[in-house]
Amino acid sequence: MPVRSSRSALTPITLLAQARADLAARRDPVRAESTRSYFKKSEPIVLFGLSVPDTRALARGYVREVRGSWTVREATQFATLAVAQRETETKFIGFFVLAGFQGDFPRTLAATVRRWLAAGQCNNWALVDALSSEVIAPLLDRHPGLLPAITGWSVSKNLWLRRASIVPLASLARRGRHLDEAYAVATALLGDDHDLIHKATGWILREAGKTDTPRLVAYLRRFGRRMSRTTVRYAIERLPVAQRRRLLAE
């Protein structure tokens, strides 16, 4: 087992070394190979083979170690170092540790996150979705004024920026928050030809429909013919069977 650093010695650099050593000690090549089947060949992915709960548990331990000695600045520095690594679990730990400081997220974190995405450091759906739920959604909760900037990523040529423009709205829409923005970005992405965007858009529409089903149905009746079948199917998953059939037939 790796030697644990003392709290006083934990800098973003030393914690990264500790995290990678902990991940390597728990490497599971069989799980890693199995997990790769969930990703397209176009999504490069390097894995230690840990489950997400196990990775999250490690991150919780790190947050406890640095609580009281780090601020959100050090947590952001750590996440920036972690996301630059090759392994998905290392990147996850960066997001999870940073999420431990979400109560102090500054507006400027949006620009940092955008740089990670634009640089190709979050280049598969799992990384984008974890970043969206752990960092971007809490950032929007704290700074709603950032919504236009985040949803504006929908026009980017970068696939991962486009996915990150809508996925963070899932948890907000589920609570009936920012539904106007959720529908607006879904509309902006209607012409997208990538299935990862089709799935993300359907997901957000489904979540929006949980708190306002009539609005979802009206939206699908207006735009359904312009959507991929994948988007429609995701969007209607929670509707009654008869209603799903009618909407698919329209």
N, C-alpha and C positions, 0 to 999 in steps of 0.2 A: 504494500500500500504506500501511496505517496506520503512524504513528510508534510504535515500541516504547518502552514505559516502562522506565526503569531499575529494577533489582531493588529498590533502596532506596525507590523511589517507589510501588511496588505495594501499594496498600491494596485491600480488597475493592471499593471504589467504582471505583478507577482500573482494576483488572483487569476489572471488568464492562464498563467503557467500551471497553477494549482488545478484549475478547472479542467484543462486539457489532460493533465496527468490522471485526474479522477475519472474522466471519461474513458481514457485509454485502458485503465485498470478494469473497467467494466465492459470492455469491448465484447460484442456478440456478433460474430460474422454471419451466423445463420439468420438471426433477426435482420441484420443489415441487408442481406441478399433478398429476403422476403419483402422487406419494406420497399425496395427498389421497384417492385412490380406496380406500385401505386403511382408511379411517375412516368411521364413520356420520355422517350429517348432524347428529345430535345431539351429536357430539363436535367442539367448536370447535377448529380447529387453524390456526395461523399458522406458515408455514415460510419459511426462507431457501432451502431446497432442497439442503442438504448431506447426504451419506450419513452413517450412523452412524460408520463407521470414520474418515472425515475429521473429524467432530466430535470423536471420541475422541482423535485425534492432536493436535488443537489443545489439548485439555484436558491431555494429557500434557506438552505444552510449557509450559503455565502452571504445572503442578505443579512442574516442574523449576525454573522461575523463582522460585517462592516458597519452595521447600524450604529450610529453614534460617532463614527469616525469619518464616514463619507457623506458627501452631499450629492445632490443630483448631478453636479458637475463631474465628480469622479465616476458616478454610475454611467454617465453618458460616454465618458472616455473609455470605460471598460467595454461598453456595448460596441463602440466604434472599433476597438481592437478585436472583439469577438466576431463581429460580423465580417471582418476581413479574412477570417480563417476559412479553410476549405470545408470543414465538417459541419453538417447541418446542426448537430446537437450543440456544438460550440456556439453557433449563431443563436440558437434557441436560448441558451443560458444567458447570452448577452441581453436578449429581449426580456427574459424573466427577471434578471437582476435589476435592469432599468425599471421595469414595472413596479418593483418594490419602492420606488421613489416617485410614483406617479402624482402624489399630492403636491409635489414641487415642480412638476413639468413646466418649463418656460415655453413661451411661444416660439422661440428660436429653434426648438427641437424639431419643428416641422421641416426646416431647411436641412437639418442634419439627416433626418429620415429620407428626405428626397434624394440627397446625395448617395446614400446607401443603395437606394433603388436604381438610380440613374447609372451608377457605377457597376451594376450587375452583381452586387453582393447579396441580393435576395432574389435568386433566379430560379425558384420553383414555387409552385402554388402553396406548399406547406409553409415555407418561409414567409411569403407575403401575408398569408392568413394569420400566422402567429404574430408577426409584426403589427398587423392591423388590429388584432384583438388586445394584445398586451401593451402596445405603445400608442398607436394612432387614435384608437377609440377613446382611451382615457385622456389623451391630449385634447381631443375635440370636446370631451366632457368639461374639461377645465377651461378651454379657450374656444367657445363656439364660433367666435369671429374668424377662426381659421377654416371654417367649412368651405367657403368659396375657393380658397387656395387648394385644398385637398381634392375636392370634387373636380377642380379644373384640370387635374392630372388626366382626366378622361380623354383629353384630346392628344395626349402624348403618343409618339410612335413607339415608346417603350411599353411592351406588354405588361410588365410588372407594375409600372406606375399606373397604367389603366386599371389593373385589378385592384390596386391599393386605393384608387379613387372611390371605389364603391364598397368593398368588403368591410371597412371600418363602420359603415352605417348599419350593419346588421344588428348589432347589440342596441344601437340607438333606436332603430325602427321597431324592434321588438318591444320596446317600452313606449312606443307611440311618439317618439321624439324625432324631430327633423324629417317628417314624412315628405314635406315639399321637396327638400333637397334629395331625398332618396329617389323619389319619382323623377326628378329633374335629371339626375345623373344616369338613371336607368334609360331615360329617353335619349340622352346624349350618346349612349353606348349601343343603341338599337342597331346601327349599321355595322358594328364590329363583326369581323369574320372569324374570331378565334373562339374555340369552344370553352376555354377557361374563362372568358368574359361572358359567354352565354350562361354558363353555370353560375357564375358570381351574380349576374343580374337577376336570374331566376331566384336565387337564394334570398337576395335582398327584398325582392317583391313578395316572396312568401312571408318573410318576417314582417314586412309592412302590413300585409293582409291579416296578421294575427290580431292587430288592434283596430283595424278598419277594413273589414272584409268588403263592404259595398264599394269602397274606393278602389280596391284591388280589382274587383270584377269589372267595374266601369273602365278602368285603365286597360285591362286585357281585351275588352270588347273594342276599345278604340285602337289599340296598337298591336293586338295579337297577331294579325296577318303580317306584320313587319318583323316579328320576332322569330328566332329559331325555335323549332319544336322543343329543343332542350330547355330553353328559357321558359317556355310556357309550362312544360311539365314540372319543372322545379317550382314555379310560381304557384301552381294549383295543388300541390301535394297535400295541403291540409284542408282543402275544400271537400264538401260531400261528393260522393262518387257521381251522382247524377249531374251535379253542376260542373264537375271536371269534364265529363263527357260532352256536355253542351259547349263548353268553352273550346274544347279541342276541335269540335266540329264546325265552329264558326269561322 
